Amino acid sequence: MNGEATLSRALNAAADRWYAVPGYPVTGIADACRAEITVNEKVALEYALGDSLSGRRAAVIMKNVGLNACADTLVAAAVEGTRAGVVILAGDDEEVSGSQHAQDSRCYGKVAGVPVFSPRPDEFGEAVETAFRASEMFSRPAILRIASGMLTRPAGGVPLERKGIKKPRPDDRGLTMRGRSEAAEYRRMEMCIWASSSAPRYITYPPKVGSESGCTTIDISGDPPQTVHTRGYARTFCHDCPFLPVLGLMREREILPVCDIGCAVLAKNPPYSLCAASYSLGSSPAVAATSTGTALTGDYALLHSGINALIDIAEKERDLLLVVLANGTMGMTGGQRTPDILPYLSWADPIVCAADDIARIEEQLLSEKASRKGLRIICIVGECPPGAHHETVEC
């Protein structure tokens, strides 16, 4: 059995879901796993994160340059945390035989703070399960880096029995953004200790010996991660935000969305505390499509990169209720104007509601949530009050 066949067999045994963007040298592995092909690597990883939140292991198969396309979500995943294991199989085209340039995927271990494994062909049999276990131990994706020349060589090793590590996801909703980064850095430091003591020979990040440094700018003092209570306040929406009635309605109806970055992420804080998870900008549709089924986003996050996921979701007839807070601005950064989102969603036939028409919003929200069929978009249009600023809530 060669390297490609050995890895394919191990991935089929260790994971529950498989996603891929084909490309040399991993196309054959994607085919052997019957992986779901996605529009890009970012969407593939976001589907996998949604599976992880739902307790399913997921493998994401891509070539080296694919890591560039999903880097934002990869870095965010190590901070936000995962539940069931997520493993990225990254195929490095060392000879640049079928790629635009050479790239060593191992470098992403330090950038993202995730474990990276580079096994020899005779270690392929055990390396996949090892990577899944590491992902679950440290609540972040793991990268399994394979060089192109290894896939045609004889391979083997003793496959490990599948053994999920049941640890709660470290998503303390009381943490501030800084506190989340501090908690993630503490977990990375635990990973460094593990790497130097009991990790297998083929771990390359963190190294078994040598520097354990990461790429975070957080300075760990030894104190517990910052919470809204130790800081004394939580950030929330502007006093006259037109979307407050919608948020109140979602809280009242116990609708738990995946929140996007931007103003939508403030829904995770008191007094709403609505958020199931939040990763990178534009990530909420794909993550929600394989987890809670509901996403809360702003129009700019969709324009930024979320709209790619909508195309994939619609093509595959996945179920998703997407609530879009459309204010035509970048509310987090000073109110810079953005293009009107509606012309770019017309193909999906969204339901458009004025932000002050709460009766219609409630009717549509509840009926669309109840239907749970296909892609449903409720676009709530409002205008930010001039000169308004995000407020704080005492905690």
C-alpha positions in Angstrom: 0.0 0.0 0.0 1.4 3.4 -0.9 1.2 6.6 1.0 -1.9 7.9 -0.6 -3.9 4.7 0.1 -2.6 4.5 3.7 -3.6 8.1 4.5 -7.0 7.7 2.8 -7.8 4.6 4.8 -6.7 6.3 8.1 -8.8 9.4 7.3 -11.9 7.3 6.6 -11.4 5.6 9.9 -10.8 8.6 12.1 -13.3 11.2 10.8 -17.0 11.6 10.4 -17.0 14.3 7.7 -14.5 15.1 4.9 -14.2 18.3 2.9 -11.7 19.2 0.1 -10.5 21.6 -2.5 -8.8 19.3 -5.0 -5.2 20.1 -6.1 -1.9 18.4 -6.6 -0.8 16.3 -4.7 -4.0 15.6 -2.6 -6.7 15.1 -5.3 -6.5 11.3 -5.0 -6.9 11.4 -1.3 -10.0 13.6 -1.6 -11.4 11.2 -4.1 -10.7 8.1 -1.9 -12.4 9.8 1.0 -15.4 10.9 -1.1 -14.8 14.3 0.3 -17.4 17.1 -0.2 -15.9 19.6 -2.6 -16.3 23.2 -1.5 -16.0 26.6 -3.3 -12.8 27.4 -1.4 -10.7 26.2 1.5 -12.1 28.8 3.9 -15.6 27.5 3.5 -14.3 23.9 3.9 -12.7 24.7 7.2 -15.8 26.6 8.4 -18.0 23.6 7.6 -15.5 21.5 9.6 -15.7 23.9 12.6 -19.5 23.6 12.6 -19.2 19.8 12.6 -16.8 20.1 15.5 -19.2 22.2 17.5 -21.8 19.5 16.9 -19.5 16.7 18.1 -18.4 15.3 14.8 -14.8 14.9 13.7 -14.0 16.5 10.4 -11.0 16.3 8.0 -10.2 19.1 5.5 -8.0 18.1 2.5 -6.2 20.8 0.6 -2.9 21.6 -1.1 -0.3 23.8 0.5 -1.5 27.2 -1.0 -5.0 26.4 0.2 -3.9 27.2 3.7 -3.5 30.8 2.6 -7.2 30.9 1.7 -8.3 29.7 5.1 -5.6 31.3 7.3 -7.9 33.9 8.9 -10.4 31.2 10.1 -7.5 28.9 11.1 -6.0 31.5 13.4 -9.4 32.4 14.9 -10.2 28.7 15.5 -7.3 28.3 17.8 -8.6 31.2 19.9 -12.3 30.5 19.8 -11.7 26.8 20.3 -13.1 23.5 18.9 -14.9 20.5 20.4 -14.5 17.3 18.3 -11.3 17.0 16.3 -10.5 19.0 13.2 -7.5 17.9 11.1 -6.2 19.7 8.0 -4.3 17.4 5.6 -2.0 19.8 3.7 -0.2 18.4 0.7 3.1 20.3 0.0 4.2 20.3 -3.7 7.9 20.4 -3.0 9.0 20.2 -6.6 6.4 22.8 -7.8 5.1 20.2 -10.2 1.5 21.4 -10.1 1.4 24.6 -8.1 2.0 28.3 -8.6 4.9 28.4 -6.1 6.5 26.3 -3.4 5.3 26.7 0.2 6.0 24.8 3.4 2.8 24.3 5.4 4.7 23.7 8.6 5.1 27.4 9.0 1.5 27.8 9.8 1.9 26.0 13.1 3.7 28.9 14.7 1.4 31.5 12.9 -1.8 29.9 14.0 -0.6 28.3 17.2 -1.8 24.8 16.1 0.0 21.4 16.3 1.7 20.3 13.1 2.7 16.7 12.3 5.1 15.7 9.5 5.2 11.9 9.5 7.4 9.6 7.4 5.4 7.1 5.2 6.0 4.3 7.7 4.2 6.5 10.3 1.2 7.5 8.2 -0.9 4.7 9.8 -0.9 6.2 13.2 -0.4 9.9 12.4 -4.0 10.7 11.4 -5.5 9.5 14.7 -2.7 11.2 16.6 -3.5 14.5 14.9 -7.2 14.2 15.8 -6.4 13.5 19.4 -4.1 16.5 19.6 -6.8 18.7 18.1 -9.2 17.5 20.8 -6.7 17.8 23.7 -5.9 21.5 22.9 -9.2 22.6 21.3 -7.8 23.7 18.0 -7.3 22.3 14.5 -4.2 20.2 13.8 -2.3 20.2 10.6 -1.0 17.0 9.0 1.7 18.0 6.5 2.5 15.6 3.7 5.2 16.1 1.1 4.3 15.2 -2.5 7.0 12.6 -3.0 5.8 10.6 0.0 2.4 9.7 -1.5 3.8 7.2 -4.1 6.2 5.4 -1.7 5.3 2.3 0.3 3.7 3.3 3.5 2.4 1.7 6.6 2.6 1.9 10.4 0.2 0.5 12.9 -3.2 2.4 12.8 -4.3 3.6 16.1 -7.8 2.8 17.4 -10.1 5.7 17.2 -10.4 7.3 20.6 -12.1 10.6 20.9 -11.0 12.8 23.8 -14.1 14.2 25.5 -13.2 17.6 26.7 -15.6 20.5 27.0 -15.0 23.4 24.6 -13.2 26.2 26.4 -15.7 28.8 25.4 -16.3 30.7 28.6 -18.8 33.3 27.4 -17.7 35.6 30.2 -14.3 36.2 28.7 -13.4 39.5 27.0 -11.7 39.4 23.6 -8.4 39.8 25.4 -9.4 37.1 27.8 -10.1 34.7 24.9 -6.6 35.3 23.5 -5.0 34.9 27.0 -6.9 31.6 27.5 -5.8 30.4 24.0 -2.2 31.2 24.8 -2.4 29.2 28.1 -3.6 26.3 26.0 -0.8 26.7 23.5 1.7 26.7 26.4 0.2 23.4 27.6 0.6 22.1 24.1 4.3 23.0 24.2 4.8 21.0 27.4 3.1 18.0 25.8 5.2 18.3 22.6 8.4 18.3 24.6 7.4 15.4 26.8 5.0 12.9 25.2 4.3 13.9 21.6 5.5 11.6 18.8 8.7 12.0 17.0 7.1 13.5 13.9 5.6 16.6 15.6 7.2 19.7 14.1 5.2 22.4 15.9 5.6 23.0 18.8 9.1 21.5 18.5 10.2 18.7 20.8 13.3 20.7 21.6 14.1 24.4 21.0 12.0 27.5 20.8 8.4 27.3 21.9 7.5 30.8 20.8 4.3 31.7 19.1 3.1 34.6 17.0 0.7 36.2 19.5 1.3 39.6 21.0 -0.4 38.7 24.2 1.8 39.0 27.3 0.9 36.3 29.7 1.3 37.3 33.4 0.1 34.1 35.1 -3.1 35.8 36.1 -6.5 34.2 35.0 -7.8 35.3 31.6 -9.7 38.6 31.7 -13.5 38.4 32.0 -16.1 41.0 31.7 -16.5 40.8 35.5 -12.9 41.4 36.3 -12.8 44.2 33.8 -16.0 45.6 35.1 -17.9 46.0 31.9 -19.0 44.5 28.6 -19.2 46.3 25.3 -22.6 46.4 23.6 -24.5 48.1 20.8 -25.1 51.8 20.4 -27.9 53.3 22.5 -30.1 54.0 19.5 -29.0 51.0 17.4 -32.0 50.2 15.0 -31.3 46.5 15.5 -31.9 46.3 19.3 -35.5 45.1 18.9 -34.3 42.2 16.7 -31.7 41.1 19.2 -34.2 41.3 22.0 -36.6 39.1 20.0 -33.9 36.5 19.3 -33.1 36.4 23.0 -36.7 36.1 24.0 -37.3 33.3 21.5 -34.0 31.6 22.5 -32.6 31.6 19.0 -28.9 30.8 19.4 -26.9 31.9 16.3 -23.3 31.7 15.2 -22.3 35.3 15.2 -20.0 37.0 12.7 -17.3 39.5 13.3 -18.4 43.1 13.3 -21.3 44.5 15.4 -23.0 41.1 15.3 -20.3 39.7 17.6 -21.5 42.1 20.4 -24.6 39.9 20.7 -22.3 37.4 22.6 -22.0 40.0 25.4 -24.5 40.9 28.1 -27.3 41.8 28.1 -28.0 39.5 25.1 -25.6 36.6 25.4 -26.8 35.1 22.2 -23.7 33.6 20.5 -23.0 29.9 20.1 -19.6 30.7 18.5 -17.7 33.3 16.6 -14.7 32.8 14.3 -13.4 35.0 11.5 -15.0 37.7 9.4 -17.5 36.1 7.0 -17.4 32.7 8.7 -20.9 32.5 10.3 -22.9 31.1 7.4 -20.8 28.0 6.8 -20.2 27.3 10.5 -23.9 27.6 11.2 -24.8 25.5 8.3 -23.2 22.5 10.0 -24.1 23.4 13.6 -26.9 25.6 15.0 -28.6 26.3 11.6 -28.8 30.0 12.3 -26.3 32.7 11.6 -26.3 36.4 12.6 -24.1 38.7 10.4 -23.7 42.2 9.1 -23.9 43.2 5.5 -20.2 44.0 5.3 -19.1 40.5 6.6 -21.1 39.0 3.8 -19.5 41.2 1.2 -16.1 40.5 2.7 -16.1 36.8 2.3 -19.4 35.3 3.6 -21.1 35.3 0.3 -18.9 32.5 -1.1 -20.3 30.2 1.6 -23.9 31.2 0.6 -23.2 30.0 -2.9 -22.0 26.6 -1.6 -24.9 26.3 0.8 -27.5 27.1 -1.9 -25.9 24.7 -4.4 -26.0 21.8 -1.8 -29.4 22.7 -0.5 -28.1 22.9 3.1 -30.5 24.3 5.7 -29.6 27.7 7.0 -31.4 30.7 8.4 -29.3 33.8 7.9 -30.2 37.0 9.7 -28.5 40.0 8.1 -28.2 43.3 9.9 -27.9 45.6 6.9 -26.8 49.1 7.8 -24.7 49.9 4.7 -21.7 50.8 6.8 -18.7 49.4 8.7 -20.2 50.1 12.2 -17.1 48.9 14.1 -14.6 51.2 12.4 -16.2 54.6 12.1 -19.2 54.1 9.7 -17.4 53.9 6.4 -20.0 53.3 3.6 -20.3 49.8 2.0 -22.1 48.7 -1.1 -25.8 47.9 -0.8 -26.0 44.1 -0.1 -29.4 43.5 -1.6 -28.4 43.4 -5.3 -25.9 40.7 -4.4 -28.4 38.6 -2.6 -31.3 38.9 -5.0 -30.6 35.4 -6.4 -31.5 34.0 -3.0 -34.8 35.8 -2.8 -34.2 37.3 0.7 -37.0 38.6 2.9 -36.4 42.3 3.4 -37.8 43.9 6.6 -37.4 47.4 8.0 -35.6 47.4 11.3 -38.6 49.1 13.0 -41.2 46.7 11.7 -40.8 44.3 14.6 -44.1 42.5 14.0 -43.1 41.5 10.5 -39.6 40.5 11.6 -41.0 38.3 14.4 -43.4 36.7 11.9 -40.7 36.0 9.4 -38.1 34.9 11.9 -40.3 32.3 13.6 -41.8 31.0 10.3 -38.4 30.7 8.6 -36.8 29.1 11.6 -39.7 26.6 11.8 -39.4 25.7 8.2 -35.7 24.7 8.4 -35.5 24.0 4.6 -32.8 25.3 2.4 -31.2 28.7 2.6 -33.5 31.4 4.0 -32.3 34.9 4.4 -34.0 37.7 6.4 -32.3 41.0 5.6 -33.2 43.6 8.2 -32.5 47.2 7.0 -31.7 50.0 9.3 -29.6 53.1 9.6 -27.0 53.8 12.2 -27.7 57.0 14.2 -25.1 59.7 13.2 -22.3 60.1 15.7 -23.4 57.1 17.8 -20.8 54.9 19.6 -20.9 51.5 21.1 -21.8 51.6 24.8 -20.8 49.5 27.8 -22.8 47.5 30.3 -21.6 47.3 33.9 -20.8 43.7 35.0 
